[in-house]
Amino acid sequence: MPYEVAAENAALDGIGAVASWIALHTADPTAAGVAEVAGGSPAYARKQTSWNPAASSAKAGSACVIDIPASTTVSHWSLRSAVTGGNMHYYGPLPNPETYSSQGQYALTPTITASG
């Protein structure tokens, strides 16, 4: 039996309360959280988003611009509980994967949904 929208929104708001750091990955991170981008100058670092209240079984965050090192392809993102380390609470493919031949930036407005 599916959850009601109010329950899904409450669950998403709970995730947003403990996880606000966006990480990018060069491959599917799986539940282990592998393949996070590293290196560069300026150095790659997770960025923090500010979450809007969940509505209609979805939750949107503020835009994040993340530095990407040269010779890197980003294909996935994850939602973490800390700027380094921490727990991964959500992950999925990027809406627009991108390959960088030189240093660049990836802009992402994160959205999480109850359906995944």
N, C-alpha and C positions, 0 to 999 in steps of 0.2 A: 504494500500500500504506500503510495507516495506521501511525502510530507506536505503540509499546507505551506503556502507562500510565507506566512508569518513566521513559521518555524525555520524555513530556509533563510529568511532575512536575519533572524536572530543568530543563526549559526554563522552566517557570513560576517555579521557585526562582531561576533566573538573572535573569529579569525583575524579581522582587522585590528582588534584591540591588542593582539599579541604579536602581530607580524606586519611590519611596514617597510621592510628593506627589500629592494628589488635587485636581483642578481641576473646576469646574462650568462648563457652557456653556449658552447661550441657544438654540442650534441644533446640529445635527449638526456636530461640529468637523472632520470629514473628516480625511484624512491630514495636512492642513496645520495642524491645531490651532487653527482659527479660532473666533470667537464665545465666548471666555471671558468670564465675568461680570467686571464691574469696578465700582468706586465703592462708595458706601454709607458709613454711619456707625453702628456701627463698620465699617471698610472690609473689603470682600471680600478674602480671602487664601486661597491654597491651604493645605490642612492635610496633615500627615504621618500616614501609617498605619504600623502595625507588622504585618508579615506573619507568619502562621503557616506552617509547612512545607506544601508542596503535598501533596495526597492525592487519589487518584481523579480525576486530571486537572483539579483545581481548587485555587485558593489563596484564602484568606480573610484579610482585614486587620482591624485594629481599627476601631471606630466613629469617625467623624469628624463634627464639627458645624461647619458652615460658614456664616458670616454672608452674608446675601443682601440687596442693596439693594431699596428700595421700587420698585414698577413693573417688576419683573423676573420673567420666566418661565424656570425652569431645566428643561432637557429631556435633557441629556446630561452625561456625566462623562468624564474622561480621567485617565490615570496618567502622571505626569511624573517626570523625573530631578532636578528642582530646584525650589526654592520660587518662583523666577521664571525665565523662559526655560527652558533645558534641552530635553531631547528628550521627545517624547510616545511612549510605548511601548504604549499600549492605550487604546481609547475605545469607548463604547457608550451606548445610551439608559439613562436613569435608571429604576429600577424603579417609581418614583412621581414623575413630573414634577409640578411645582408652580408656581403663579403667586402672587406676593407683591404685594399692593396696598400694604403697608407693610413696613418693615424686618422681616426675619425670619431664621430659621435653617433650614438643611436638614441632616438627619441621614442619613448614608450609611455602611453597612458594606460596603466594597468587596470584590468577589469577581471574580477573573479565571479563565477556563477555557481549556483548550487548544483547545476547539472554537469559541471566540469568543464 
